[in-house]
Amino acid sequence: QVQLVESGGGLVQPGGSLRLSCPASRIIFSTSTMGWYRQAAGKQRELVASITSGSNTNYADTVKGRFTISRDNAKNTVYLQMNSLKPEDTAVYYCNAKRGDTWNIWGQGTQVTVSS
């Protein structure tokens, strides 16, 4: 069973930074659009950022200028660098790998809590 395993979540003060990581198998990573989603308590899951196999990126308006998604093709890993974190960024963050109708794979999620 294909799995994605996120890491890097935790508790951080407002204004702080965190970097999330999500490694994948080579075949999954090289042919998928990789994305980060988040789900806050009582809310629907939403797209935070995505990056295609060609490194084209897309961001939610709420994180533009603060978050950066990147992919390391040598390590088959996607990252989400989160700066200037706000309490409203508190959520469970999920890694996703999608290739058209072929697959849509989710990780188990990692908790990010922004609080003083």
C-alpha positions as CSV (number, residue, x, y, z in Angstrom):
1,Q,0.0,0.0,0.0
2,V,1.4,3.3,-1.0
3,Q,1.8,5.8,1.8
4,L,3.0,9.3,2.3
5,V,4.4,10.2,5.7
6,E,4.6,13.9,6.7
7,S,7.0,15.2,9.2
8,G,7.9,18.6,10.7
9,G,4.8,19.7,12.4
10,G,4.7,21.0,15.9
11,L,3.9,24.0,18.2
12,V,5.3,27.4,17.2
13,Q,4.7,30.9,18.4
14,P,3.0,33.5,16.1
15,G,5.6,34.8,13.7
16,G,7.6,31.7,13.8
17,S,8.5,29.2,11.1
18,L,8.2,25.5,10.4
19,R,9.2,23.2,7.5
20,L,7.1,20.2,6.6
21,S,8.6,17.3,4.6
22,C,6.9,14.5,2.7
23,P,9.1,11.8,0.9
24,A,7.6,9.5,-1.7
25,S,8.6,6.7,-3.9
26,R,10.5,7.7,-7.1
27,I,7.7,6.7,-9.5
28,I,5.0,8.5,-7.4
29,F,7.1,11.6,-6.9
30,S,8.4,12.0,-10.5
31,T,5.0,11.7,-12.1
32,S,2.7,13.4,-9.6
33,T,1.5,16.9,-8.7
34,M,2.5,17.1,-5.1
35,G,0.4,19.2,-2.8
36,W,-0.1,20.3,0.8
37,Y,-3.6,20.6,2.2
38,R,-4.8,21.5,5.7
39,Q,-7.9,21.0,7.7
40,A,-8.6,23.1,10.8
41,A,-11.1,21.9,13.4
42,G,-14.6,22.1,12.2
43,K,-13.6,23.2,8.7
44,Q,-13.2,21.5,5.3
45,R,-9.9,20.4,4.0
46,E,-8.3,23.1,1.8
47,L,-5.5,23.4,-0.6
48,V,-2.5,25.3,0.7
49,A,0.0,24.9,-2.1
50,S,0.8,22.5,-5.0
51,I,3.8,21.9,-7.3
52,T,3.7,20.0,-10.6
53,S,6.3,17.6,-11.8
54,G,7.6,20.6,-13.9
55,S,7.8,22.7,-10.7
56,N,4.9,25.0,-11.5
57,T,3.5,26.2,-8.2
58,N,0.1,27.3,-7.0
59,Y,-0.8,28.9,-3.6
60,A,-3.9,29.7,-1.6
61,D,-4.3,33.4,-1.3
62,T,-4.1,33.2,2.5
63,V,-0.5,31.9,2.4
64,K,1.0,33.7,-0.6
65,G,4.2,35.5,0.4
66,R,4.5,33.4,3.6
67,F,4.7,29.8,2.5
68,T,6.9,28.2,-0.1
69,I,6.4,24.8,-1.6
70,S,9.4,23.1,-3.2
71,R,10.5,19.6,-4.4
72,D,13.9,17.9,-4.2
73,N,14.0,15.5,-7.1
74,A,17.1,13.8,-5.9
75,K,15.4,13.0,-2.5
76,N,11.9,12.5,-3.9
77,T,10.7,14.8,-1.3
78,V,8.3,17.8,-1.3
79,Y,8.6,20.5,1.3
80,L,6.5,23.3,2.7
81,Q,8.4,26.1,4.3
82,M,6.0,28.1,6.4
83,N,7.1,31.6,7.7
84,S,5.3,34.3,9.6
85,L,2.9,31.8,11.0
86,K,-0.4,33.0,12.3
87,P,-2.8,31.4,14.8
88,E,-5.2,30.8,11.8
89,D,-2.6,28.6,10.2
90,T,-3.3,26.0,13.0
91,A,-4.5,22.8,11.3
92,V,-3.6,19.3,10.4
93,Y,-1.5,19.5,7.3
94,Y,-1.7,16.7,4.7
95,C,0.6,15.7,1.9
96,N,-1.0,14.7,-1.4
97,A,0.3,13.1,-4.6
98,K,-2.1,13.2,-7.6
99,R,-1.7,12.0,-11.1
100,G,-4.9,12.6,-13.1
101,D,-7.3,9.7,-12.6
102,T,-4.5,7.3,-11.9
103,W,-3.9,7.9,-8.3
104,N,-4.7,10.4,-5.5
105,I,-2.7,9.5,-2.4
106,W,-2.9,11.1,1.0
107,G,-0.6,11.1,4.0
108,Q,-1.9,10.7,7.6
109,G,-1.3,14.3,8.4
110,T,0.9,16.3,10.8
111,Q,-0.4,18.8,13.4
112,V,0.7,22.4,13.2
113,T,-0.3,24.6,16.1
114,V,0.5,28.3,16.2
115,S,0.0,29.7,19.6
116,S,1.7,31.9,22.2
